[in-house]
Amino acid sequence: MNKPALSGIAVRNEPARSATSSTRVGEIVPAVIGALLEAFDLTVYGLVSLTIGQVFFPSHSHTQSLLMAYSTFSISFLMRPLGAAIIGTYGDRHGRRAALSMSLRLMGIGTAAIALMPGFRTLGVAASCGVILGRLIQGFAAGGEGGSAITFLAEQWSDRRGLALSSVFAVGGVAFLAAFGIVAWLTSITDSQQWSSWGWRIPFFIGALIWPVGLYIRRRAWQETFRTALTDRAPLRAVLGHDLCNFIAALHLYALSPALVYAVVYLPTYSIRELALSPRVSFSCGIASGIAMIVVSPLCGWLTDRIDQKRILRALTGATTLLVWPLFAWLSVHPTSRVLIFVQTVLIVIAAFHWIANAALLTRIFPPDTRTTAIALSGSLSFAIYGGLTPTICTALVSITGMKSSPGIYLSAIALLSLVGLMFIRNPHRELSDRDID
């Protein structure tokens, strides 16, 4: 028997969902494959950015080469909103599985393009453009991936959405561990010439291998369980019209977690260039951050399901505004491995709580027929503005001001902006219910 349509929504029935716990847990794996690939590639790019700058953007100034590499890192985030609008709308129209499969294919293509691209000495400017194109494809794919995964998990686990969403952040920790571990191992077995020639490419080849594996898992292990919502209003137009106030607030509320995550990605380069720490120390600290992400994410999700999400976000953003600059000042004065590990761990824990609580809140704000589009687009714009630009802005701030603690000022300002965004969030549109899904 068909269930009654939601207000203003015509529905198309899909295969019924099994109610068993094992089936629900199994559905988490295909949903987070894309998040794993995205986090792995972004972390690897951040770790090998010095080499990428030398291989594809050679310059007499090492700082200029690094800034060009970080600019390429940042420019891909400009494609995220476009990907969110197109893939997010596709997900609201045709189901979450279709959107997630599309984004995973594109992400794999972008990763393979970077791994296979010859250097500047071989192709000249064409090599630089090729890397930029690969990053743009990755950014377009990632724009739709996050919103689709968040929406699917929240709709499947409406009773424990925080715990389910914590899996997305936890696989980021797995990606961190894999990226830092692989890069650390490769740098230990190659000399500088081998590393610049081919060593840095291996992590990208490994990342590209996740693509076919992920597609296989999604096809074999996950049937479409979402009851596709079809509406007479265009999802994007609805988000930018009726839901505009919440959309703008969500965009700024989102800001803190991507800024903190990419600050952690930036810290290895920062610790080597500005604090004169050895690469081995910075990589070890990155591994510690990955472990922290895996350990704290389930706890964050569990607490998010039991404490009001607005309350959590209010406390986190307020505390971050006051604490993050002193943390960087302490690190710049006492540049030791222990202090670096502590600072990275604090940033990751705050980012985990903020991201999970924020994702859980946003799934309550927007109605089901525009949920994927709204979450994907607000998150992608925030990642583009506040996340992708973080390494570039931090590098430029240190260079311009001469203050090694200046990245902390930037992060404090982002935390304050996120707090302002939270203040303008309207009451949740509606709770998720069994009427949204079969």
QUIWODA-V890848 format. One record per helix or strand of 3 or more residues. SS is the DSSP state (A for helix, B for strand). FROM is the first residue (numbers start at 1). TO is the last residue. If there is no record, write none. Layout:
SS,FROM,TO / SS,FROM,TO
This chain:
B,9,11 / A,21,47 / A,49,56 / A,62,94 / A,96,116 / A,120,123 / A,125,156 / A,161,189 / A,192,221 / B,229,231 / A,235,239 / A,244,253 / A,255,273 / A,279,304 / A,309,333 / A,337,365 / A,371,387 / A,390,401 / A,406,423 / A,434,436
